[in-house]
């Protein structure tokens, strides 16, 4: 599979997720060891939210005919799934490995993250990632915080984003902004299971599909040491 860098319209869910996983204080991305599974999960969840894929028999993912996405990253995944229904973990493994670079490229192009060239010991050139300063990450983080900490009813998109963030296993790293408390853990687990509340007015099949994706991410990433 290949994933093009051209972007179309508003940021995709996978862009929002990678932006949240970016840690401005250190210039690193949380959960690098399992990142490609998590990013692939966001792509599948985005397709589900847009009603472009659904769950087939035996928990496989199949496309919804005639609903091909226009975004290149999503379309690449949709084309792969169009060949035949795939198990979620199979799809994660196929879709994920080539996502990091183009998604990060989009964030840099949008100004959400910037690259900074610098020298180490005055000799070796390296590239560091820095916050773009446009406030988009802070706004996303506040939306997730209101849901997990304040108990606000989420939009469908924020519910999926929070569920994926929780499923990635990196939520404890956000303790400065989202306290790692028992109520937060409980709320995060509810979102992982698709219990989004009345405010997230998604069809049951969409919640089920997203929950299936998130829990497949959890199952897949728990066998790999997280960073």
N, C-alpha and C positions, 0 to 999 in steps of 0.2 A: 504494500500500500504506500501511497505517497500523499503528503499533505501540503497543499500550496499555501503561500503566504498572503495572497491577496485577501483583503477583508471586505466585507459587504455590510453596510448599515451599522446597527448597534453592536456593541461587544457581545460575543457569545458567552454562554455559561462557563466554558472552559477558560476563556480569557479572564473572567471575573475570579474564578477559582485560583488560577495561577497568580493573579495579582494579590489575592489575599494571602496565599502561601508565601509570597515574597516578604522577607523580613528586613525592613529598612534599617534597623539598628545594626545588623551584621552584614547586610548586602547579600544574604544567602536565601535559598528557597527551602522552606521546611519540607521534610519528608522526601528528600531527593532519592533515597534508595527504592522507594515504591512509587515514585512520581508518575511514571507512565501509566500505571494502572488507574490511578486517581484521575488523571487528565482524560483518559479514555472513558472513565465512568461519567465525567461531566459531559462529554460529547454524546454518549448514549442517553443521558438524562435530558439533555437539550432536545434531542430528536424526539424523545417521549413527550416532553412538554409541548412541543410543536405538533404533536400527533402525526409524526412522520415515521415512527416505528411503534410496534406494539408487541405484546407477549404472545408467542405461538405455543403450541403444545410442548410439554416437557420443558417449560421455562426457557424456551428459545426466543430469540428476538427476530422478528421479521419486519420488513418495511411495509408501509402503507402505500399501495400503488397510487401513482398520480400526485404524491405529496413530496417530491424531491426537493431538498433544501437548495437555496441559491448560494449560501455561503460555502466556500471551497472546502474548509475543514470538515464541516458537517456533511457535505456532499460526498467527500471521499469515503467517509464511514458508511454513508447510506448506500453508495455504490457497492461496497464490499458486502454489506448485508443483503443487497438485492440479488446476489448470486444464489443464496439459499438461506433459510433461517439458521441462526448460529446460537450456540450456547453463550450465555453472557460472559463467562470467563474466557472462552475462546475468542470472543469479540474484543474483550479488553486487551488480551495479549497481542492481537493482530493490529488493533487500531492505535494502541498507546505509544509504541517505541518512537514514532516519528513526530510526535506532537510537540515536545518541549520547545524545539528550536523555532518553528513557525509561530507558535503561540506567544513565546517571549518576544519574537520579532514584531508581532502586532502591538504588544504592550509598549514596546520602545517607540514604534511608529506613532502610536496615539499620544505619546508623552506621559504615559502612566509610570514608566520606568525609564531611566536614562543610563547609558553606558559611559563609564569614565575610564579613560586610559591613564595608567600611572606606571611608575617604575618602582621596582622592589630593589632595595639596596643600591639605588641609583644606576642599576645595570639592566635588570630584566623587565621587559614590558609586560603588563598584565591588564586585564579589563575587569573593572569592578562595577557592580550594579548599584544604583542609587534610586531613591524615590524621585519620581518625576516632578513632584511639587504641585500637581494640579488638583490634589485633594480627592481623587476618585477612590483610592484605596481606603482612605479614612471614612468616606461615606459608605462604602460597602461594609466595612468592619462595623460601623455604627448600626447599620441595618441588621446585621447578624446579631450584634450584641443586644439590641432591643428585644429580639425574639428569644434568645437564650437566657438572658439575665432578667429582663423586665417582663417577660411573658407576653410580649405583644403578638397579636395574630399576624402571621407572615403572609406575604404574597406568595404565590406559587413558586416564583423564581427564587426568592430569598429562602423559602423552606427547602428547596432542593439544594441550594448553595450551602446552607447550614448543615444539612444532612451529609453532604459530600465532605465538608470540612471535618465534621465529626468522624465520618467513616474513614477518613485518611489517617486517623490516629494522631494528628498533629495539634488538636485543640488545646492540650495542656501547654503548648508553647505560646499560646496567646494569653497567658494568665495575667499579664499587665493590663490588658483591655477587657478580657472575659475571664472572670475568676473561675478557677477549676473547683467548683463547689458541687455538693450533692444535687441541689436543684438544677444546676446547669447540665450536669451529666444526665439526669433523668429526662430533662427536656430534649437534649440532643438525641438520646436513644429513641424517644417518641418520634422525632423527625426522621430518624433513620428507618423506622418502620412504616413511614407514610402517614403518621397521625399528625396532620398539619393544622387541624382546626377548621372551623367554619369559614374563616376569612380566606383560606387558600382554596378557592372554589374550583378545584380541578376535578375532572372525571375520575371515578374510582380506578379505571384501568390505567390512567396516567400516574396516579399515586402508587399503584401496585407495581408498575413498570419501574418507576424511579426507586422505590424501596428495594426491588429485586436487584437493580444495578448497584445501589449503595451497599447492600449486604454482600454482593459478590465481590465488591472492592474490599470489604472488610475481610472476607474469607481469604482472598488472594494475598492481601498485604500482611496478614498476621503470620504467615509462614516466612516472611522476609524481615530481617532486623530493620527497624525504623530509625531514621536519623532525625 
